[in-house]
Amino acid sequence: MTNIKMKSYRPFITENFFWDFPSRFNLKEISEFLDEEIDPTTKYISNTAKIIMRNDGIYWFIQKKDTKQITAMISLSDLDLEKHHAALMVTFKDVSDSEKMEISNRLLMFLKDQIALTEIEINDLDHIVQENFTNNGYTVLNEKLLKRS
């Protein structure tokens, strides 16, 4: 299990979206999505690249195929592949419920089937994403943890 390399999990392509690492997107577009100046955005992108290379997590920006707009960001941090644990954050911007479901389904496949996470720390996870996870084998232990047995 520990031979999994996060850097190999790109790009993901779903029906309406293109997922890739922050370093693969236009700096200005990312800074607009994050609502940050260029300098902190540059540092953020650099840090995400280091985390991915160290295999400590993975970050994706999700772009709509038709408009090329970045509409979501997913960060998986504090990744421990031996303990099957990580912290998850999902940020949406102008995304419909059906689009959230499309993103959530691909994310669930990655976390559950591809890297086999059994514990996922969450913080204010979108209700559509959380419900999808609980309908597919994860239990909400408390407001901050999803667990799969």
Protein Blocks (a to p, Z undefined) as FASTA:
>chain_A
ZZpcfklnccdddfkbccddfklpcfklmmmmnopafklmmmmmmmmmmmmmnopaccdd
dddfklopafbdcddehiafknopacdddddehiafklmmmmmmmmmmmmmmmnopabdc
dehiafklmmmmmmnopacfblmbccdZZ
